[in-house]
Amino acid sequence: MSRKLIVLIIGIILVCGYFLYLTFPLYIIGPPSSVYDIKNFDDEVHFINVVVFDENRNPIYQDMDNLEPNENLELEREVNFIPPIPSNLFTWVDGPYTFYFTIDDSITENITIDPWPYETICVWLYFNEEPIDILISTV
């Protein structure tokens, strides 16, 4: 075998091994849960505004939507395959983050959390006679 072929095979093995190292937790535990899940248990349409701030109070994410009855709104967590070195990519694990949930431009609730990949912020609208209920769910 030529020297170039051996170097190529070793390079392919290293790249595949590194990819397996990055994805192995996904095979064992499964993909991470969503960042938040808003559910409308009411019979009315509600306007939802979600703003997320980083630890320096800089807004980093905003989502606005009308939520129909019995509908939910999720923010899926992306799986970022980045090397374990400092990165500028937003990974949802560099927290803590402050989430502001505003419903119908009148009711605002917030929560500050350092999100773990398998925790979801659950927001329930008009459940149990409360205008808004925020729970942290771990899966």
ABEGO torsion letter per residue (X at the ends): XBAAAAAAAAAAAAAAAAAAAAAAAAAAAEBBBBABBBBBABABBBBBBBBBBBAAGBBABBBBBBBBBGBBBBBBBBBBBBBBBBBABBAGAAOBBBBBBBBGGABBBBBBBBBBAABBBBBBBGBGGBABBBBBBBX
